[in-house]
Amino acid sequence: MAMIREVKKEAPPPKKRPGLFARLVAFLLTLALALGAVFLVVNRDKLNFDALKRWFTYRSLAGRDEGGGEPFPYQGGGSLTLRACGGDLLAVSQTGARLYSPGGTAYVEDTFTMKNPVCQVSGKAAVVYDAGGSALRVYKNRAPVFSLDDSQTIILSARLNADGYLAVVTRSSGYKGAVSVYDGDYEPYMTLNLSSAYVLDALVSPDDRSLLAVTAGQEDRFFHCALAQYVFSDLDPKAPAPKATWSLDSQLPLDLVWDERGVRVMGQYAALAADSALSQTGSYDWSDRYLKRYSLLADDRFVVLTSPYRSGSQTTLEVLDHAGQVTASLDETRPILAVSAAGRYIGVLTSQELNIYTRDLTLYATVENDQDATYLAMLADGSAYLATRDAAWLELPG
C-alpha cells in the first residue's frame, strides 16, 4: 500500500511595506489631484476650457481675420426667430423652418405657411408650430421626424422635454382644454381632457412620468392661473385629478422650464420657481418696471432685462436663482437689440457690439458688431450666431 506523504506548504513571504519615501510621494500625488479638482470646480468660470472646445469643434470653418465663420445667406421672413439647435442655426418665420450648419449648409428647408410661428428647442430637437393654426413640425438630428397638419385642429402650444416627449395643447370640442402627449418616437402616448379649466401650455416632466399643465380660469370673479401636475400612472381619463397644484394667482406665464432642479416660470411681472413637487421656492417681482427681454436657457437661472420706462434705452439686466435672489446685475444705457443665454453664457447685443458674459455677469468677450447684426442666438460653448435679415454667421470669441 502506497504511503501518502504530507507536503508542508511554505508560508508566503510577508509583503514588503512601501517605504516612507514611496508613501510620501503617493500622499502628495493624491493631495495634488484633490486640490486640482477643487481648483477646477471653484474656478470653472475663470478658465477658458470652452475656447479649446470651440477650436476643436469649429477649426474647419473658413474664419475671418477678426474670428468667426464667414457670413452665409439664409432664408428669413416675417416674424423671424433664430435659435441654436444642437450647434446649428434654426431660422423660423411665417414661411417655414430652415436649419443651417455653422458653415451655412442647409440641412432642413421646410416651407409651409404660419401666421404666428413659434419654436422651442430641446438639445438637438426642435418643435415649430403655428400658434392658433394647425401646422406643427418636429426636427431632430438635422431632419424632420414628425408633423401635424389637420385643418380641424387649432394648436395653442407645443413643447419638447429633454427625452423628446412632446406635449401639444389644442382646442377640443366639449372640453375647455386638451393635451396630447407623444413619446420619444412620436407615437401617441396619452391624452388629457379637462372640463374644469382652460389649458394654455403643457410640458412633460424630465423623468417622462408626469405632465405639467398651465391652466387658467376664474376664481371669485378674478382671472386665475395655476400649474397642475398629472402623473401618467395614476391618471383616470374620465376624471383626471392632479397630484399637485401651484397657484400663480393672476400671473400669466410667458414661458416655463422643468428640469432636475424643478420648475421655473417667467411671468409678466414676476419670476417664479418651485421644486418638482410644485412647492414654491422663490419669486422675484418687477411690477414697478417693464419687462423688455428674458431667457430661461441659462443654467438654473433666470435672465431678465427690465426698464423703468415703457420706451427708452435705460435698462437693467439681472440674473436670478431659484430662490428669486438677484445673483448679478448690470445697468445699460444703450439700446439693447437682443439678449440670449445658453449654459453659463449670456449674450447682450447692441448696435455697436456683442458682449458675452458668464452667468455672474463677468465680461467674457466682446465682439464688434461691424456688420449691423440685429439677431442673436447663444450656444452653450460660448460662441454665438449673429444675423441680419438675409445673412448669418458664427462668432467665436477668443
Buried (B, 14 or more C-beta within 10 A) or exposed (E): EEEEEEEEEEEEEEEEEEEEEEEEEEEEEEEEEEEEEEEEEEEEEEEEEBBEBBEEBBEEBEBBEEBBBEBBEBBBBEBBBBBBBBBBBBBBBBBBBBBBBBBBEBBBEBEBEBEEBBBBBBBBBBBBBBBEBBBBBBBBEBEBEBBBEEEEBBBBBBBBBBBBBBBBBBBBEEBBBBBBBBBBEBEEBBBBBBEEBBBBBBBBBBEBEBBBBBBBBEEEEEEBBBBBBBBBEEBEEEEBEBEBEBEBEEBBBEBBBBBEBBBBBBBEBBBBBBEBEBEBBBBBEBEEBBBBBBBBBBEBBBBBBBBEEEEEEEBBBBBBBBEBEEBBEBEBEEEBBBBBBBBBBBBBBBEEBBBBBBBEBEEBBEBEBEEEBBBBBBBBBBBBBBBBEEBBBBBBBE
